[in-house]
Amino acid sequence: MSMKITDDCVCCGSCIDECDINHAISEGDPIYVIDPAKCTECAEAGGEPKCAPVCATEAIVKA
């Protein structure tokens, strides 16, 4: 499974800094995007996504 970014994204960049395991998040147009082939929901770091808790607009959800 992977996470996805909704249209509520304001492109603040907080999630990119947190995605330091697989580097699955990148700048898209007009919002940031998560590559589902790279996103493991941070299974390597205990299984809790690191990106979602830092999202100020709660735009990161399970896909």
C-alpha positions as CSV (number, residue, x, y, z in Angstrom):
1,M,0.0,0.0,0.0
2,S,1.1,3.6,-0.3
3,M,0.1,7.1,0.7
4,K,-1.4,9.7,-1.6
5,I,-1.6,13.5,-1.5
6,T,-5.0,15.1,-2.0
7,D,-6.0,18.4,-3.6
8,D,-5.7,20.0,-0.1
9,C,-1.9,20.2,-0.5
10,V,-0.5,23.7,-0.2
11,C,3.0,22.7,-1.4
12,C,4.7,23.6,1.9
13,G,7.5,21.0,1.5
14,S,7.2,19.5,5.0
15,C,6.4,16.1,3.6
16,I,9.4,16.0,1.3
17,D,11.8,16.5,4.2
18,E,10.1,13.6,6.1
19,C,10.3,11.2,3.2
20,D,13.9,10.4,3.7
21,I,13.7,6.6,3.4
22,N,12.4,6.0,-0.2
23,H,12.2,9.6,-1.4
24,A,8.8,8.9,-2.8
25,I,7.5,12.5,-2.6
26,S,8.2,15.0,-5.3
27,E,6.9,18.3,-6.6
28,G,4.1,17.9,-9.0
29,D,1.9,20.3,-10.8
30,P,0.0,21.8,-9.1
31,I,0.4,19.7,-5.9
32,Y,3.1,17.4,-4.5
33,V,2.8,13.7,-5.5
34,I,3.8,10.4,-4.0
35,D,5.2,7.7,-6.2
36,P,3.2,4.5,-5.2
37,A,6.0,2.3,-6.5
38,K,8.4,3.9,-4.0
39,C,6.1,4.5,-1.0
40,T,6.1,1.7,1.6
41,E,4.3,3.8,4.3
42,C,7.6,3.8,6.1
43,A,7.5,0.1,6.9
44,E,11.3,0.2,7.4
45,A,10.8,2.8,10.1
46,G,8.2,0.9,12.1
47,G,5.3,1.0,9.7
48,E,3.8,4.4,10.5
49,P,4.0,7.0,7.7
50,K,6.3,9.8,8.6
51,C,4.8,12.3,6.1
52,A,1.2,12.4,7.2
53,P,1.7,13.7,10.7
54,V,3.7,16.8,9.5
55,C,1.1,17.8,6.9
56,A,-0.5,21.0,8.1
57,T,-3.6,20.5,5.8
58,E,-4.0,16.8,6.4
59,A,-3.7,16.2,2.7
60,I,-1.8,12.9,3.0
61,V,-4.0,9.9,3.2
62,K,-3.8,6.2,2.6
63,A,-4.2,5.4,-1.1
